[in-house]
């Protein structure tokens, strides 16, 4: 176990010193092959807003982006980070950091937190963010709040207010980190709003020397297989069309796929459809599947069990199509369409195509 | 090859029935049934399947009040060899950091008792009450082991020069990685990994009479300043009910008319579809 002597707060007088010396809000710049994850731009937008508020309490704070990877992949991303709101970009480049691996990436972030002492460290609540952040938090012995949907700054003491759903979305909780820094949180994708890209924005780029760090790990990524190649990934999609038991037969998922394609959306499914083997598990939305928050969620033939609602109730607009007018999905639907999905969905597809042909 | 496997298990309230008291601003837990965290059942099955294939032992580990023993007994009835409950007032109010510390400390003790350490720690991807997914990687960090989250398939176990090596699939947003990891390691698993077995008659008999060991903080030599509230780095400032979604508009007419109205409504509200 490695308690961080600089950042862990074992004595009370050390505590206030930590809070005073730890400055700046950091965003972990998740990237793959030189492409920033969508959530990074969202976090930079939110981070910019938080820094401006935090400066009213504790002036002189900056928004920093932390990039980890090979120089070829991440150096071009520094300018991108600045254009999206960062004042400062840390470039942590090393040939051994080409693909995300939990322990080497945790070693880099922990090292940087110890030397540069941020007040806040945010990461996307993506697979990578949710695997990496707990290791870093445990190594630094600091607090970490998972999957936040709202962030704020306490006007009294400048601490980070981390709000997240719990108990399947039935309860919201606002969490604060005690006296330890950095305050860490993962943030649900598609909730925060990126800034408009501004190439004229100025910022500083700092290359970090990673000499002496241990990148060893017994876990080796041997292969990466992309499966959901059709349309956007579920977690990043603006529009999701999900099918449930009401489809009656696996071949009827073709209808869901067609509607998703016409809308440029991703395909989701209820647990019932997945358990019946109609569609693979990665498409499952709900408590034992994925939690999504698209701008538009269309539930087709899904009754709306509470476990399904837990995974999609945060969507901006919800459309429910079901023949049973008393189905609970209608209680959360912005627009309810009661009727036969085999008539309604084709009519929607026709309507969407017709609208485009006319315009 | 013989594997000493520990599976982390959490007893959770059936979250679909947890509500807020709107006046007092507290959680209403009375009458809410407790269940084994659904993801953990897949972790138990993964442990049992590996044991059945390669030999060894599966020990279930949970932290909680004495009632949490019921969750461990369910795992025993599925076929787990042993179980341990760590239970102490010192653990109360633990966040994920303090929980990871306590569980990691108990895993070490299980390893010491076995004489040869623990080879593999399995956990569910996340618990459905907190939904943090942080305890698996947190335990791994505290034990200095690799952690593989979202494991959707265990492909094979082989023996190489340095010891047992697992080949597995880790679910990504848009596919999966094939990962090889030298043991010991911590895996957190998703539902896709297997179909959990039902309790056997023999297992159910065993779970009834099983003498469940309960360890205190002192029993596992835990540093109590790292446990419970004092070991936690976060606290809950406020809980509140989410904004309730109002039931929206039910569209009128037949299929074609409803479809037309819907597309119009969506376009009017800014969707370029």
Interface residues (C-beta under 8 A of the other chain):
Chain A: X1 X102 X103 X106 X126 X127 X130 X131 X133 X134 X135 X137 X138 X139 X141 X142 X143 X144 X145 X146 X147 X161 X165 X166 X167 X168 X169 X170 X171 X172 X173 X174 X175 X176 X177 X178 X180 X217 X218 X219 X220 X221 X222 X223 X224 X225 X226 X227 X228 X229 X233 X234 X235 X236 X239 X262 X263 X264 X280 X281 X282 X284 X287 X288 X289 X291 X295 X296 X306 X307 X310 X313 X317 X318 X319 X325 X330 X331 X332 X333 X334 X335 X336 X337 X338 X339 X340 X343 X344 X347 X348 X350 X351 X352 X355
Chain B: X13 X15 X16 X18 X19 X20 X27 X38 X39 X95 X96 X97 X100 X101 X128 X129 X130 X131 X132 X133 X134 X135 X136 X137 X138 X140 X141 X142 X146 X147 X148 X149 X150 X152 X167 X171 X172 X173 X174 X175 X176 X177 X178 X179 X180 X181 X182 X183 X185 X190 X191 X192 X232 X233 X234 X235 X236 X237 X238 X239 X240 X241 X242 X245 X247 X248 X249 X250 X251 X254 X255 X256 X258 X259 X260 X262 X263 X265 X266 X267 X269 X271 X273
